[in-house]
Amino acid sequence: MSFGGPAAQIAIMHRDLVGRRRWISEERFLNALNYCMLLPGPEAQQLAIYIGWLLHGTTGGIVAGALFVLPSVGILWSLSAAYAAWGTVPAVAGVVAGLKPVVVALVLAAVLRIGRRAFRPRWFVLIAAAAFAALFVWHAPFPAVLLGAAALGAAGSRLPRFFEGPAAGAGSAESPGITAIDSPESQRRIRRSPSLARAARILTAGIALWALPYAVVLAVWGGDGLFAREYRFFSKAALVTFGGAYAVLAYVTQAAVESYGWLSHAQAVDGLGLAETTPGPLIMVVQFVGFMAGWNHPPGGTRLASATVGALLTTWVTFLPCFVLVFLGAPYLERLHGKRTLSGALRGVTAAVVGVILNLALVFGSAVLFPSGPGHAPDLFAAILAAAAFLALTLTRLEAVWAIVAGAAAGLLFHLLVPLVLSR
């Protein structure tokens, strides 16, 4: 039920786990969220793993993280197969054309939603502005931008009145008092001192789970084949792309389209639209990229089989690091729970993520609204639909899923009716 990307998923978890079920306190939820935003990869997925670990240890983290993503794996595979087989059919092309402007509106709405909570204290807007400028103007690397934001947040934590107002996060519900996290069993596990032996076990398991599929790929398809290159590239992307799904898209699109030639820019944009139509992590768009790479350049066998292998390998290396990083870092973060400097650093990262998302909004929006280039006339249908969706999402309580459905319907009607009208 969590459509609309990480902002919507975090809001749903906050509403249910903090407010309704009382599994976790507001403070621990926000600390976990800010830590996950500091990690590379999808913050909503990592937040689910973290909360599962808080409640039931490693088993809880695996269950929560796996079930958070498995439904969208199957749904997006089905959509990708339909797109690859029939994407040029007018009806399908119309649906995709209606989805893309809505995605632009969803990204812009995410900037506003996160920004309302991230800019506390208010001067944190300067961190977001600096992050945007560093990315958009100077093309600075994501890790450097977020580390700089963490340093500014840590330094600002020493200023008077720093912690006035609600902390950055997914909601404003009051802390629910006694929660499931406060049970003796959970507290004993959380307070247990992290050890080097435990960290070594986690790293060993993570490396083994990464290496075994790669060994199969090398044995069957070789080290220079498509699947080996996909495995290496998306493994790197999972570890160096910060800021969640919105941030990873720019990096993956540039490499997959321009460097590797696995798919076209239009197909990459269509993939984000399809990922927005599925529940679960928005970073699932990388599965679409892996699918289309296998479909467009099959190394052997049928195109569908090749695309399926590419999609599964991409998904595996994208989400495996999420579990390893959370299981490694969560015990240390809990030992530092309540430390003023750490909280400031994490909240600085939250503010910087607003700038990261705004950067993506401009890059993605220009491709959708100006398909022929910034110097040419805009696509009026896309511009009108994007504006209408943005107003509906920000001025009403419209759920993202209904905006997506409305956009798909509008695109279908427009692309079916306009040719009929012109033919007359």
Secondary structure as UniProt FT lines:
FT   HELIX           6..13
FT   HELIX           14..20
FT   HELIX           26..38
FT   HELIX           43..86
FT   TURN            87..88
FT   HELIX           90..118
FT   TURN            122..123
FT   HELIX           124..136
FT   HELIX           142..156
FT   TURN            157..158
FT   TURN            160..163
FT   HELIX           180..182
FT   HELIX           184..191
FT   HELIX           196..221
FT   TURN            223..224
FT   HELIX           226..240
FT   HELIX           244..253
FT   HELIX           254..259
FT   HELIX           265..276
FT   HELIX           282..284
FT   HELIX           285..296
FT   HELIX           303..335
FT   TURN            336..338
FT   HELIX           340..369
FT   TURN            371..372
FT   TURN            374..375
FT   HELIX           380..395
FT   HELIX           400..423
//
